[in-house]
Amino acid sequence: MLVLAAFATAAWSAPRKGTGAMKPPLSDRGSRAPAETVFVPVNQTATAPVRESREPESSARESGSRRSEAAFSPGPNRNYAQAFGMNVGFYAAEVLGTNPYTNLFWDLYPEGQAFFFQFTSGIGTVQSSFAESIIGGTQTPHSFMIAGEALGGYTLTGLTRGDGRSGGLYPYFVGGITAVWQGGIPNIGAVAGFGNRTNLPFGPKNARYALNYGVHDHVYSQKLKTNPSLTQNFVVLVGVQKYF
């Protein structure tokens, strides 16, 4: 009797087959992804990514400005507000012929602008062999003439002062009015012309002097021996100016 009771107790306490471990829920089994195999090449050398180097916009603008200035700059930079100078040349007047002429001029250069102002005062003669052969002389009370000009100018390739545009060292156009006292006969007319300022051929590069040359056309009604007639009178000038 005791043997049967011990046998029954041992059989009941032994683990049942298939109940030793609990199976996970179906939801947990479905959520697990199979492990993937990753192949890493071992013979390739890793290279750092190449970054594109880009010049800052401000530096690009400055370098572009320097290149444009270098393309047009024939000499040192100037930044002067005005200039005084003297020209010599010829005054080729209709009927009166070509006569020696000289003038003094004063230039004003507004800072940071492409335009400038010029005022001139000149003197010359009105006697010529051409006038003698055409009208038998000048037919004027005096043998000399005086002319004044008030002009505005525009520099073609940039500013006339500052920012590398250097006091007008570039070709320019001028236009304005003139008053001509031609041998005692007054005339009022218009002026159109062009010119250029550049470094002195044999002077120091950084001096305050520049070579100035140009042509002005004086258009006015000439009053001589005959009835007044509209004339074109060309003034050819070359000279030197000094900046201040």
C-alpha positions as semicolon CSV with decimal commas, in nm:
position;residue;x (nm);y (nm);z (nm)
1;M;0,000;0,000;0,000
2;L;0,281;0,238;0,080
3;V;0,457;0,146;-0,245
4;L;0,153;0,233;-0,455
5;A;0,112;0,570;-0,280
6;A;0,477;0,665;-0,344
7;F;0,454;0,566;-0,709
8;A;0,142;0,779;-0,762
9;T;0,302;1,079;-0,595
10;A;0,615;1,057;-0,819
11;A;0,410;1,023;-1,134
12;W;0,201;1,331;-1,055
13;S;0,500;1,554;-0,972
14;A;0,700;1,468;-1,293
15;P;0,680;1,730;-1,576
16;R;0,444;1,652;-1,855
17;K;0,577;1,614;-2,211
18;G;0,547;1,928;-2,421
19;T;0,466;2,163;-2,131
20;G;0,825;2,249;-2,023
21;A;0,846;2,580;-2,220
22;M;0,574;2,826;-2,314
23;K;0,543;2,918;-2,678
24;P;0,539;3,288;-2,762
25;P;0,216;3,438;-2,894
26;L;0,159;3,435;-3,267
27;S;0,170;3,814;-3,278
28;D;0,524;3,814;-3,133
29;R;0,644;3,550;-3,372
30;G;0,512;3,734;-3,675
31;S;0,671;4,067;-3,577
32;R;1,024;3,938;-3,570
33;A;1,210;3,988;-3,903
34;P;1,468;3,739;-4,013
35;A;1,827;3,853;-3,964
36;E;1,998;3,995;-4,277
37;T;2,357;3,933;-4,369
38;V;2,557;4,250;-4,449
39;F;2,866;4,217;-4,667
40;V;3,134;4,483;-4,608
41;P;3,411;4,511;-4,872
42;V;3,752;4,497;-4,710
43;N;3,975;4,575;-5,014
44;Q;3,829;4,923;-5,092
45;T;3,981;5,235;-4,944
46;A;3,730;5,482;-4,805
47;T;3,767;5,832;-4,954
48;A;3,645;6,149;-4,793
49;P;3,373;6,332;-4,989
50;V;3,505;6,619;-5,202
51;R;3,354;6,952;-5,106
52;E;3,311;7,216;-5,371
53;S;3,504;7,530;-5,283
54;R;3,312;7,845;-5,368
55;E;3,448;8,197;-5,350
56;P;3,245;8,431;-5,127
57;E;3,019;8,667;-5,320
58;S;3,185;8,978;-5,177
59;S;3,531;8,854;-5,279
60;A;3,400;8,765;-5,624
61;R;3,260;9,117;-5,670
62;E;3,585;9,278;-5,553
63;S;3,798;9,061;-5,780
64;G;3,568;9,134;-6,075
65;S;3,589;9,507;-6,004
66;R;3,969;9,487;-5,989
67;R;3,980;9,302;-6,321
68;S;3,757;9,561;-6,491
69;E;3,966;9,847;-6,351
70;A;4,287;9,680;-6,466
71;A;4,142;9,646;-6,815
72;F;4,079;10,022;-6,846
73;S;4,335;10,181;-6,612
74;P;4,620;10,339;-6,810
75;G;4,795;10,472;-6,501
76;P;4,782;10,531;-6,127
77;N;4,458;10,587;-5,944
78;R;4,370;10,948;-5,871
79;N;4,111;11,089;-5,638
80;Y;4,130;11,465;-5,680
81;A;3,833;11,700;-5,676
82;Q;3,956;11,948;-5,939
83;A;4,228;12,032;-6,189
84;F;4,377;12,341;-6,355
85;G;4,552;12,339;-6,690
86;M;4,654;12,516;-7,009
87;N;4,607;12,418;-7,374
88;V;4,763;12,542;-7,695
89;G;4,639;12,479;-8,047
90;F;4,449;12,631;-8,337
91;Y;4,113;12,797;-8,387
92;A;3,985;12,708;-8,736
93;A;3,709;12,959;-8,805
94;E;3,504;12,965;-9,124
95;V;3,600;13,255;-9,350
96;L;3,867;13,377;-9,105
97;G;4,087;13,069;-9,146
98;T;4,311;12,894;-8,895
99;N;4,483;13,097;-8,624
100;P;4,689;13,019;-8,312
101;Y;4,483;12,980;-7,997
102;T;4,549;12,907;-7,630
103;N;4,324;12,873;-7,327
104;L;4,322;12,813;-6,954
105;F;4,071;12,567;-6,805
106;W;3,935;12,452;-6,472
107;D;3,782;12,107;-6,418
108;L;3,555;11,995;-6,134
109;Y;3,512;11,621;-6,061
110;P;3,216;11,529;-5,837
111;E;3,304;11,229;-5,623
112;G;3,156;10,896;-5,734
113;Q;3,012;11,036;-6,059
114;A;3,085;10,978;-6,428
115;F;3,030;11,342;-6,524
116;F;3,241;11,652;-6,464
117;F;3,235;12,027;-6,535
118;Q;3,484;12,235;-6,731
119;F;3,525;12,613;-6,767
120;T;3,768;12,768;-7,015
121;S;3,894;13,111;-7,115
122;G;4,106;13,153;-7,429
123;I;4,264;13,404;-7,661
124;G;4,382;13,393;-8,024
125;T;4,420;13,594;-8,342
126;V;4,180;13,655;-8,631
127;Q;4,438;13,747;-8,897
128;S;4,520;13,485;-9,162
129;S;4,632;13,463;-9,523
130;F;4,309;13,274;-9,597
131;A;4,099;13,566;-9,475
132;E;4,313;13,808;-9,677
133;S;4,254;13,613;-9,998
134;I;3,879;13,559;-9,944
135;I;3,746;13,884;-9,800
136;G;4,051;14,111;-9,820
137;G;4,126;14,105;-9,450
138;T;3,950;14,028;-9,129
139;Q;3,705;14,316;-9,155
140;T;3,698;14,328;-8,775
141;P;3,780;14,617;-8,542
142;H;4,057;14,418;-8,371
143;S;4,305;14,150;-8,474
144;F;4,251;13,920;-8,176
145;M;3,967;13,716;-8,033
146;I;3,857;13,603;-7,685
147;A;3,644;13,297;-7,614
148;G;3,493;13,142;-7,303
149;E;3,321;12,806;-7,250
150;A;3,096;12,651;-6,984
151;L;3,087;12,276;-7,042
152;G;2,961;11,955;-6,894
153;G;3,146;11,632;-6,967
154;Y;3,088;11,259;-6,937
155;T;3,363;10,999;-6,905
156;L;3,302;10,699;-7,131
157;T;3,439;10,408;-6,930
158;G;3,368;10,493;-6,567
159;L;3,388;10,743;-6,289
160;T;3,611;11,045;-6,311
161;R;3,707;11,040;-5,945
162;G;3,762;10,762;-5,694
163;D;3,705;10,385;-5,714
164;G;3,998;10,345;-5,951
165;R;3,849;10,587;-6,203
166;S;4,123;10,834;-6,127
167;G;4,040;11,195;-6,196
168;G;3,928;11,158;-6,557
169;L;4,205;10,949;-6,714
170;Y;3,967;10,824;-6,983
171;P;3,812;10,944;-7,311
172;Y;3,523;11,184;-7,261
173;F;3,259;11,392;-7,441
174;V;3,178;11,755;-7,361
175;G;2,894;11,988;-7,449
176;G;2,777;12,334;-7,348
177;I;2,783;12,697;-7,453
178;T;3,046;12,945;-7,571
179;A;3,080;13,321;-7,593
180;V;3,323;13,439;-7,862
181;W;3,442;13,797;-7,899
182;Q;3,569;13,764;-8,255
183;G;3,787;14,067;-8,331
184;G;3,539;14,288;-8,150
185;I;3,225;14,114;-8,283
186;P;3,032;13,914;-8,017
187;N;2,890;13,570;-8,087
188;I;2,701;13,321;-7,869
189;G;2,684;12,957;-7,967
190;A;2,686;12,589;-7,873
191;V;2,983;12,359;-7,812
192;A;3,026;11,987;-7,874
193;G;3,350;11,796;-7,853
194;F;3,556;11,508;-7,724
195;G;3,895;11,456;-7,562
196;N;4,114;11,237;-7,348
197;R;4,335;11,262;-7,042
198;T;4,628;11,030;-6,994
199;N;4,965;11,011;-6,823
200;L;5,247;11,237;-6,933
201;P;5,467;11,039;-7,178
202;F;5,792;11,133;-6,999
203;G;5,666;11,218;-6,653
204;P;5,652;11,019;-6,328
205;K;5,367;10,769;-6,304
206;N;5,236;10,892;-5,969
207;A;5,255;11,266;-6,037
208;R;4,956;11,499;-6,023
209;Y;4,996;11,593;-6,390
210;A;4,814;11,458;-6,694
211;L;4,825;11,514;-7,070
212;N;4,499;11,656;-7,204
213;Y;4,401;11,676;-7,571
214;G;4,077;11,718;-7,762
215;V;3,867;11,891;-8,027
216;H;3,579;12,136;-7,968
217;D;3,328;12,248;-8,228
218;H;3,186;12,602;-8,185
219;V;2,859;12,650;-8,372
220;Y;2,729;13,007;-8,394
221;S;2,605;13,270;-8,637
222;Q;2,913;13,451;-8,765
223;K;2,873;13,824;-8,824
224;L;3,138;13,961;-9,057
225;K;3,127;14,147;-9,386
226;T;2,819;13,968;-9,518
227;N;2,488;13,867;-9,362
228;P;2,507;13,647;-9,050
229;S;2,547;13,278;-9,135
230;L;2,560;12,965;-8,921
231;T;2,921;12,844;-8,901
232;Q;3,121;12,561;-8,749
233;N;3,453;12,659;-8,596
234;F;3,685;12,382;-8,478
235;V;3,926;12,424;-8,187
236;V;4,215;12,173;-8,170
237;L;4,385;12,167;-7,831
238;V;4,663;11,986;-7,645
239;G;4,797;12,071;-7,303
240;V;4,886;11,976;-6,948
241;Q;4,674;11,985;-6,633
242;K;4,748;11,946;-6,262
243;Y;4,513;11,782;-6,012
244;F;4,431;11,930;-5,672
